[in-house]
Amino acid sequence: MARARGANAVMAAVFEATYGITPGTGFRKLPFVSANLGEEQSLIESDLLGYGRDPLTPAYDVVSNESDIVVPMDHRNIGFWLKGLFGNPTTAATVAARGSILFSAQPVANATITIAGTAFTFVSAAPTGNQIQIGANLGATLTNAVTALNASVVPAVAAATYAQTGGNTLTITHDTLGLGGNSFTIAASTTPASNGTVSGATLTGGANGHTFVSGTQTLPSMSIEVGLPDVPFFGMNYGARANSLSVQAQRSGLLSATVNVIAQGEATATATAAGTPTVLDVERFSQFQGSITRNGAVLGNIVSAELMYSNNLEKIEVIRSDGRIADIDPGIVKCSGNLNARFQDTSLLDQATARTPCEIAFGWTIDASRSLLFTAHRVFLPRGNRQIQGPGGIQMPFAWQAALDPVLTKTCTVVLTNDVASY
C-alpha cells in the first residue's frame, strides 16, 4: 500500500452558488505550499464521579474546520484567493498586446512577412496591393513596411499599429486593449530569406486589470478539495470562506501569502470530485520585484514589512445535530501591518508624530502586463522607539493600521494585472 506524500498532494477549488453545496463542475487547480484543511473533532474528558479512578468514556465536542493555507504569490492563481477575500472584482482591459520582427539584414526580393494571416511581399519594383518596396537600406525598407501596413485595408491587419525602432525592428501594437490581441499572428519567411525574426508566433502582453475593493457586504463561499492520491484520499471542504491574508515582504527569498480559511464541513472519498480542473500556469512574483510607497513615493529604507488583510469572519455557531456551524458572516475589515525601517531620516517618524494619515502601497511587478498592487488609502503610523542593540544600524518599527477613506469610501484596493479573462 502506498503512503501519502506531500509532493503528490493536490488542491482544487470552486466557488459555490449556494453556501455549503459543492458544484459538480468549474474547479480550478490551485498551487500551494502547505495546508492542513479538514475537519477536526476533539474529545471532552468525562467529569463523572463514583466509578473509581479509571476514566469513563469521553464525549465528542463540536466539529471545526479552519486552516492556514500557504500559497505562492503568482500573478494568475492568486486572483482566486483575492476573490474569496474581497468578492467579485471589476475587470477591464488595460494593456495592449505587442510584438516585433527583428531584421538582421535587408529582406531579399519575394520574401514575405505575414501579419494576421495576410502575406506582404518585399519587391524591388514599385509596390502594388500587399507589397512592400525594398529601400536603399534596411531603415528605408522598414519605413516602407510601416507605411504599407498602417495603410492596409485588410481589417485584421488594420487592427494594429506599426512602427520601426532602432532602424532594424518592426514593432506591432494591437489597437484594442486586453487579451484579444494575444491571438494576433505574425511570421517571417526563411525561403526566400526575409532575414526577420519574430518575437513570437503571436503578439503577447495583452492584459486585464482586476480591481478588488474592501468592505464588500457579501463574500463568496468555496468548496476546496485537498487530495492525497497515493492512498487514495480526497477531502472536499465545503462552505469555506477566506478570512484573512498576510504577506511578508523582504529583500530576497520566495514570495508567499498565508490565507486563513474557515469551512463548514468536509466530505471524504477515495476519488476526486473535482473532475478535470482548469490549470493556470504558475508564474510567481519574486521578493526582489517588490516595492513599498508612501503617498506615491518609494520608501527606500524599509528592511522588512508585513501586510495583513482580515475579514474578521464570525462563525454562526447554532445548535445542530452534526456539530457544524450554520454559516460564516463577515465582520469589520482590518487592514494593518508592520514597517521595519532603517533609521536614516525622520520622514516616517514625522508622519507618526503629526498623526496625519498617508497612503501606503505594496506592489510587485514583473512587467506592464503582470503586476499586483495592494493600496491602503488611509494609514496611520504609531510613534515607535529606536532599537539600539549594538554597534550596527538602528531600526524603527511602525505597526500601521488603515481606516476607511471617507472620500473613496473604502479602506484598501487591490489591482491584479494578468492574462486571465475573469475570476
KACORKA-V727846 format. One line per field, one symbol per residue. phi: phi as a letter, one per 40 degrees, with the letter a starting at -180 (. if undefined). psi: psi as a letter, one per 20 degrees, with the letter a starting at -180 (. if undefined). A space follows every 10 residues. Layout:
phi: ???
psi: ???
This chain:
phi: .cbcbccbcb bbaacccbdg bcccbgcbcb cacaabcicb acbbccbcbg bgccccdcbc cccbaaacbc bccbcbcccc cccccbgccc bacbbccbaa bcbcacccdg cbbbbfgbcb bcbccccbfc bbccccacdc cccccccccc ccccdccccb bbabbggbbc bbbccbchcd ccbccaabcb bcccgbbcci cbcbgcabbb bbbcgdcbbc bbbbbbbbcc ccabbccbgc bccabbbbba cahcbbbbbc bbbcaabbac acbcgbccbb dcbccbdccc abbbfgbccc bccaabbbbb cfcbccccca ccgcccabbc bccbbaibbb bccbabcccc ccccgbcabb bbbbbcacca aabcbccabb bccbccccbi cccbbbcbcc bbbdccccfa cabbbbbabc cab
psi: pqqpphhjqq pqqqqqhppi opqirjqppp qqgqqkpqqq orqpqpjqrj kaipqrprqp arpqnpqppp qqnqighhhg hhghhiaprp pqphpqqrrr oppirpqrpj qqqpokippp ppqhapqqcl qpppahrhgh ghghgggggh iqjoghgijr qqrqqjijpo qppqipqaih iijoqqqpqh oqoikqpqhr hrqripqqpo opqrjphpqq rqpopoqnih gqppooorkp qpgrpqpppa hrrqorqopp pprgappqrj qqjicnqppp qpopqqhijq qpqokippoi jpgrrppppq ilqopnmroq hijrrhapqq bpqpoaaqpo ppnhrjghgh gghikpqrpp ppqppgahio rpopoohnpp pqprrpnoka iaqpqpqonq qqrpohgilr grqpoppakp gr.
